[in-house]
């Protein structure tokens, strides 16, 4: 019998979620990138929202709604999820999936460049308790700066793909996205405005608390 990797073993313990499996099938059927978070990662997002008692959550990068469902599951009845997505067709798929999962009334999509949407949210006076960043890697430092600006005191920031499949740790990799991710990682670990940690799981996971 083949030995499982640590991640494969952990994931094998998680019971299959029919709702989320349907979302993955929908994403595949529509020819969208199959890059949704893993099942254990999704469970972690739900737990983080619940444990922090977050009421206002901001997601940067919606794709087909997999992570959005996981985040929304952690919200109370009055909780709201704002999700930023570049493409209208992806936002439509995500909203349909959240609606099917019973969270359509809790989610609001902003379509277009995320940096423009973030400026608009600031102008509206919006503030958030938890942020999930899973979008274009070259803008991760910008997204983190905006998270700090839009954070309620003690808000939590979660960042995905911080290892970029080994590119971040490879000195020979000098592309823009890798360079910006290294800056993001340094901010998570060292910025005095944050209390943060980087975990070598799920292609790199950043979790930070905004000091307040």
HUQUIFEN-V434386 format. One record per backbone hydrogen bond with DSSP energy under -1.0 kcal/mol. CO is the residue of the C=O (numbers start at 0). NH is the residue of the N-H. E is the energy in kcal/mol with one decimal. If there is no record, write none. Layout:
CO|NH|E + CO|NH|E
This chain:
4|8|-2.7 + 5|9|-2.3 + 6|10|-2.7 + 7|11|-1.9 + 9|12|-1.1 + 10|13|-1.3 + 16|20|-2.5 + 17|21|-2.0 + 18|22|-1.5 + 19|23|-2.1 + 20|24|-2.1 + 21|25|-2.4 + 22|26|-2.5 + 23|27|-2.3 + 24|28|-2.8 + 25|29|-1.6 + 26|31|-2.2 + 27|30|-1.5 + 32|34|-1.6 + 37|41|-2.5 + 38|42|-2.2 + 39|43|-2.0 + 40|44|-2.2 + 41|45|-2.0 + 42|46|-2.4 + 43|47|-2.8 + 44|48|-2.1 + 45|49|-2.2 + 46|50|-3.6 + 47|51|-2.0 + 48|53|-2.0 + 54|79|-2.8 + 55|128|-3.3 + 55|129|-1.3 + 56|81|-2.9 + 57|131|-2.5 + 58|83|-3.1 + 59|133|-2.5 + 61|64|-2.1 + 64|68|-2.3 + 65|69|-1.8 + 66|70|-2.6 + 67|71|-2.8 + 68|72|-2.2 + 70|73|-1.2 + 71|74|-1.3 + 75|78|-1.5 + 79|56|-2.5 + 80|107|-2.4 + 81|58|-3.0 + 82|109|-2.5 + 83|60|-2.5 + 84|111|-2.1 + 86|90|-2.1 + 87|91|-2.4 + 88|92|-1.7 + 89|93|-2.8 + 90|94|-2.7 + 91|95|-2.2 + 92|96|-2.1 + 93|97|-2.5 + 94|98|-2.6 + 95|99|-2.2 + 96|100|-1.6 + 97|102|-3.2 + 98|101|-1.4 + 102|105|-1.8 + 105|80|-3.2 + 107|82|-2.9 + 109|84|-2.3 + 112|116|-1.9 + 113|117|-2.7 + 114|118|-1.8 + 115|119|-1.9 + 116|120|-2.4 + 117|121|-2.1 + 118|122|-2.2 + 119|123|-1.7 + 120|125|-2.5 + 121|124|-1.5 + 127|151|-2.8 + 128|155|-2.2 + 129|57|-2.6 + 130|157|-2.7 + 131|59|-3.0 + 132|159|-2.2 + 135|138|-1.4 + 136|139|-1.6 + 138|142|-2.8 + 139|143|-2.4 + 140|144|-2.1 + 141|145|-2.2 + 142|146|-2.3 + 143|147|-2.2 + 144|148|-1.9 + 145|149|-2.4 + 149|127|-2.4 + 151|154|-2.2 + 154|209|-3.2 + 155|130|-2.5 + 156|207|-2.4 + 157|132|-3.1 + 158|205|-2.4 + 162|167|-1.8 + 163|166|-1.8 + 166|169|-1.1 + 169|172|-2.0 + 174|178|-2.7 + 175|179|-2.7 + 176|180|-2.0 + 177|181|-2.2 + 178|182|-1.6 + 179|183|-2.4 + 180|184|-2.8 + 181|185|-2.3 + 182|186|-2.3 + 183|187|-2.5 + 184|188|-2.0 + 185|189|-2.5 + 186|190|-2.2 + 190|193|-2.1 + 192|210|-2.6 + 194|208|-2.4 + 196|206|-2.4 + 198|200|-1.9 + 198|204|-2.6 + 200|203|-1.0 + 202|162|-2.6 + 203|161|-1.2 + 204|198|-3.3 + 205|158|-2.3 + 206|196|-2.4 + 207|156|-3.0 + 208|194|-2.1 + 209|153|-1.5
